Amino acid sequence: MALTINIINEKINQITDKLPPSIVEELREKLIKLLDKLSEDTLSVIINKVVSAYNSAQVEPCEAVGTIAAQSIGEPGTQMTLRTFHFAGVRELNVTLGLPRLIEIVDAKKTPSTPQMTIYLDENHRYDLEKAKEVANKIEQITVENVTSSIETDLLTGTLIVNLDLDVLEDKGLTPDDVRKTLSKIRGVDVTMEDNQRLIVQLSSSLDFVKLQRLRDKVLTTKLKGITGITRVVIRKQQDEWVLLTEGSNLASVLTVKGVDPTRTTTNNIFEIMEVLGIEAARNAIVNEMMGVLTEQGLDVNIRHVMLVADLMTRSGTIKQIGRHGVSGEKTSVLARAAFEVTVKHLLDASIRGEIDELKGVVENVIVGQPIPVGTGKVELYAILSSMIG
């Protein structure tokens, strides 16, 4: 009898209680694609092998999964590089990779040392370079310093002479008058235009060298357009579409820009992801970032070890570091906390509060010389004496 989709569905439905839904659906799709090449007997063999492989891949009861995860991530971590990399072909775009980036993630740093976004564009903008440039110009933060060829300070008259770079202004979609209007909003200054490319910024109050120096700094850092925090945008071709890479990150603002695809755009700032998209998205970001770092270095680490770390960091609803100020410092066991860091402080605090250690973890049982509650040590057997005597 020829194999049909109904027979495949019937066979698959018999194992829905033995496999996770995602594996069941993936198996169903692949078997339907191979419909013409399979017989009913072969179908049964494949399904039985999948169930058998899944069962053998499961963790043994009482397995020390945390220790194995720590070893599996830590051992390859010793081979990782300590350098900050440059993206090939993209000048001045830094990104932290290797061990420094891995440490940033597990230490739950509020802002990465090189914050960066990968911005994907919607259907109307992703295939056209000019349209991609339009979106990039909306996003990149442009300050007066970016469009200035030079700035002179006249101490005698208390003025700043700002010489604008007309080519850069045109490239960024701005005019000298846009700069004049923006600088005119600064309190306590008068701004006039000369030759359509020189701006004279005059202090309204009495001449003061310190004030003039502060004004110079303020003028140079005044934002003309773009999103705060995005200091640079680079357009790159990926497969058949244009993608924006940024230095700096501001996820909430970028997602509102017309032309941006909010479903694929991402940042390497995990705390930003948590604030904008929630803790589940942050958990996925931790997994993706860690796996990205490890894969970049050519290290093969099973994703389940990384998932365990991500779950532990986010289980409280916020992101906590793997350290004494986070996960390790919140253990209920006094001895486990003391064994990690600042031993005397933990023991002193616990004795003042009269804490009791239940000795339920691994570290505390090692300290007192008891069998650790892992593997066979987790199982308690009681002999029923009455049946043995009788």
Rosetta blueprint (number, residue, H / E / L):
1 M L
2 A L
3 L L
4 T L
5 I H
6 N H
7 I H
8 I H
9 N H
10 E H
11 K H
12 I H
13 N H
14 Q L
15 I L
16 T L
17 D L
18 K L
19 L L
20 P L
21 P H
22 S H
23 I H
24 V H
25 E H
26 E H
27 L H
28 R H
29 E H
30 K H
31 L H
32 I H
33 K H
34 L L
35 L H
36 D H
37 K H
38 L L
39 S L
40 E H
41 D H
42 T H
43 L H
44 S H
45 V H
46 I H
47 I H
48 N H
49 K H
50 V H
51 V H
52 S H
53 A H
54 Y H
55 N H
56 S H
57 A H
58 Q L
59 V L
60 E L
61 P L
62 C L
63 E L
64 A L
65 V H
66 G H
67 T H
68 I H
69 A H
70 A H
71 Q H
72 S H
73 I H
74 G H
75 E H
76 P H
77 G H
78 T L
79 Q L
80 M L
81 T L
82 L L
83 R L
84 T E
85 F E
86 H E
87 F L
88 A L
89 G L
90 V L
91 R L
92 E L
93 L L
94 N E
95 V E
96 T E
97 L L
98 G H
99 L H
100 P H
101 R H
102 L H
103 I H
104 E H
105 I H
106 V H
107 D L
108 A L
109 K L
110 K L
111 T L
112 P L
113 S L
114 T L
115 P L
116 Q E
117 M E
118 T E
119 I E
120 Y E
121 L E
122 D L
123 E L
124 N L
125 H L
126 R L
127 Y L
128 D L
129 L H
130 E H
131 K H
132 A H
133 K H
134 E H
135 V H
136 A H
137 N H
138 K H
139 I H
140 E L
141 Q L
142 I E
143 T E
144 V H
145 E H
146 N H
147 V H
148 T E
149 S E
150 S E
151 I E
152 E E
153 T E
154 D E
155 L L
156 L L
157 T L
158 G L
159 T E
160 L E
161 I E
162 V E
163 N E
164 L E
165 D L
166 L H
167 D H
168 V H
169 L H
170 E H
171 D H
172 K L
173 G L
174 L L
175 T L
176 P H
177 D H
178 D H
179 V H
180 R H
181 K H
182 T H
183 L H
184 S H
185 K L
186 I L
187 R L
188 G L
189 V E
190 D E
191 V E
192 T E
193 M E
194 E E
195 D L
196 N L
197 Q L
198 R E
199 L E
200 I E
201 V E
202 Q E
203 L E
204 S L
205 S L
206 S L
207 L L
208 D L
209 F H
210 V H
211 K H
212 L H
213 Q H
214 R H
215 L H
216 R H
217 D H
218 K H
219 V H
220 L H
221 T H
222 T L
223 K E
224 L E
225 K E
226 G L
227 I L
228 T L
229 G L
230 I L
231 T L
232 R E
233 V E
234 V E
235 I E
236 R E
237 K E
238 Q E
239 Q L
240 D L
241 E E
242 W E
243 V E
244 L E
245 L E
246 T E
247 E E
248 G L
249 S L
250 N L
251 L H
252 A H
253 S H
254 V H
255 L L
256 T L
257 V L
258 K L
259 G L
260 V E
261 D L
262 P L
263 T L
264 R L
265 T L
266 T E
267 T E
268 N L
269 N L
270 I H
271 F H
272 E H
273 I H
274 M H
275 E H
276 V H
277 L H
278 G L
279 I H
280 E H
281 A H
282 A H
283 R H
284 N H
285 A H
286 I H
287 V H
288 N H
289 E H
290 M H
291 M H
292 G H
293 V H
294 L H
295 T H
296 E H
297 Q L
298 G L
299 L L
300 D L
301 V L
302 N L
303 I H
304 R H
305 H H
306 V H
307 M H
308 L H
309 V H
310 A H
311 D H
312 L H
313 M H
314 T H
315 R L
316 S L
317 G L
318 T L
319 I L
320 K L
321 Q L
322 I L
323 G L
324 R L
325 H L
326 G L
327 V L
328 S H
329 G H
330 E H
331 K L
332 T L
333 S L
334 V H
335 L H
336 A H
337 R H
338 A H
339 A H
340 F H
341 E L
342 V L
343 T H
344 V H
345 K H
346 H H
347 L H
348 L H
349 D H
350 A H
351 S H
352 I H
353 R H
354 G L
355 E L
356 I L
357 D L
358 E L
359 L L
360 K L
361 G L
362 V H
363 V H
364 E H
365 N H
366 V H
367 I H
368 V H
369 G L
370 Q L
371 P L
372 I L
373 P L
374 V L
375 G H
376 T H
377 G H
378 K H
379 V L
380 E L
381 L L
382 Y L
383 A L
384 I L
385 L H
386 S H
387 S H
388 M H
389 I H
390 G L
